[in-house]
Amino acid sequence: MRVLVMHRVPDSFVRYARNLDHTRHQITYVSVPERAATLPAGVPARRIERPGTGDTAAEVIDAVRDLPRPDLVVALSEYDLLPAARVREVLDVPGPRVADVLPTRDKVVMKAAVAAAGLRTPRYAPLARALAHGVEWTGRSVLKPLAGASSEGITTYPTPDAALAAVRDGSLPVDVDDFEIEEFVDGPIVHIDGAVAGGRPLAVVASRYLGTCLGYAQGAPLGSVQIDTPPATVDFTLACLRAVGITDGPFHLEAVETPRGPVFLEVGARVGGADVADSFELATGVHLASVQLRLLTGESAGVPEPPAVAPDARYGWFVVPGHTLGSTHCRIDGEKLFRDDPVVHRWVQRAPHEPVTAALTYADADIPLAGVVGPAPTPVLERFLTGLFASVTVEPAKDPR
């Protein structure tokens, strides 16, 4: 096949060389210049740079204008799923079109599909409709970009009236057509990760967040620990996936635990961020990006037998942000009692001379502190992360050079 890869996710995460036969297939990678160094090395492939300053789909289409039409378009980043659908439509390549992708990217379309399947979601409304007609709830409310990620652009308010007032008076300048408002559902937030093939689950693991993605966007630590994944959780997950049309490949679903059962928040047809994938692989032996690439190219998913570990052995991960520091360098304190704890599987810490990025990211190499923990029972992991988050501090610092 002629395979067009819209490259954004590093090869160290995807393992392109292991999962794409670069001799059998004609592979073309289209990448922005700053990510060219994260392409796979030592494999026969065409590498094309796009500017990365304009519309992604338009830049990719222009980059491959003089090449034969691809048979497959691969996009593994959440940010590229809709652009890839547009590329397929323009180039007439088989695969998901925009209408197929919207239920996993547009939060209103997504919740409408899940609610239509008889599953619980927060009450919600497109922002434009809410401004014109109001909403049916009165409590704490959230404004969200329809196609946002990593909780960027999310704001919370004590009431929907307060949220709508912030938009009306201009204190929160947003494009109303690109936002929704939804009720805040209180309770622990879980993420459920895995992969399906033909709608059949290959592996499913539930985890509970410590902290929230919104809190991380605002500068607080975030992590999660794996918990039991009973049949009811798997059934709920599969029902959500069917509702939005995810039948093949990885998924990352978030829900709120309530006394009446889970409330759906959102789902992506992608591998979870931060170190979700590494924790998942440690627990199951399944590398989710590999499964995705193999399914896309029509090969067997190659799911291995789970590793032999104790029944209550779980894994988790943590990230401590640096994008709110206002500095390219940082000083980390309070971590020394934790870094050599036996529960630590991997510890990644910026040295004083190493910069942190100003962009909101979960990438280990760009933030002050990150790691993977386990194997250990869930309560042990929770105590460790809770203690770490309470003790560690990150302060801005000058470049020591």
C-alpha positions, 0 to 999 in steps of 0.5 A: 500500500501507499501509506500517508502518515500525518506525523505528530506523535514521536516514533518512541511512542508509536514504534513505526519501524516495528509496526509498519513494513517499510519495505512492503509498503510505500510510506510517506511521512508529512511532518512539521520541521520541529517534529522531524527529529522524532520520525523513525530513523533507518527506514526507507520512507519519503519524508516531507516537511509542511510549514505548520503555520496554517490549516493542517489538512490544507498543508498536508494536501499541498505537500503530497500534491504531486504524489500518487494518491495514498491507499491509507491515511494514518493520523495518531494524534487527537489534533489530527483526526479531523484534518485526516478525515478532510484529507481523505475526503479531498484525496478520495482515500478510504477511511473515516470521513468528517461525519465519522470522526465528529462523534469522537471529537465534537463534544455536543455530537458525542454526548448526543450519540451517547445519550441516544443510546440510553447512557447517562451524560451531563446535561449540555447545550451548544453555547449559541443555543444556551445564550438564546434560550438558556439551559435546564439546570441551575448548578455549577457549570462548565464551558468547553471547546467543542473539539478541545483537548487537555482541558485547554480553554475550559472554565467553570462557574457556580451557575450557568447564568454566571457562565453565560454572563461571562460570554455576554459581557466579553470577560470570556471572549470565545467563538460561541459556535465552537463552545458548549456549556454543560452541567458539572457532575461531581464525583471521582473521575475515571479513565478507561483505556483499551482497544477493540477490533470489530467491536470486540474488546482486546484489552480494557483497563480502568484507572482513577484520576488523582487531580483533574486535567483542568487542575493540571491546565491551571498548574496542579499535579495530575496522575492516575492509578489503575483500579478494578475493571469489572464486567459492568465497567467493560459493558458500559465502555463498549456501549459508549464506543458503539454509540460513537462508532468506535469499532477498531483501534484504541480508545480513551474514555472518561467518566464520573463515578456517581452513586447511580453509576458512571456518567459519560464525559467524553471519549477519543478514538486514540491512545491516552496521553501522559504515561497512560500507554506505558502503564497500560502496557505494563499491566496488560502487555499490550502496546496500544499504538502498535495495535492501532497501526496493525489494525489500520494496515489489515494485520493481526493486532497481535495482542499478547498474553497478559504478564504474570503479576499478582492479582492486585498489582496495578500501575499508575503515572504522574505529571507535574506541570511547568507551563504556568511557571512563566519561566524556561527553567525551574527549581524542584523541591520536596521530591527527594523522599519519593524518587527512590521509593520502591514503588517508582518504576520510572522517574523523569526530572528536569535538571536545573540546566534543562528547560521546560516548555511554556506549552501545556503538555504531558510529555515527560521530556518537557515538564519538571517532573513525571513518572510511572509507579507500580506494580503495587495495590491501588491504595499503595499507589494512591498514598504515594501520589497523594504524598508526592503531590502534597510535598513537591514544589516547583518554582521558576528559576533563572537559566543557570548557564 
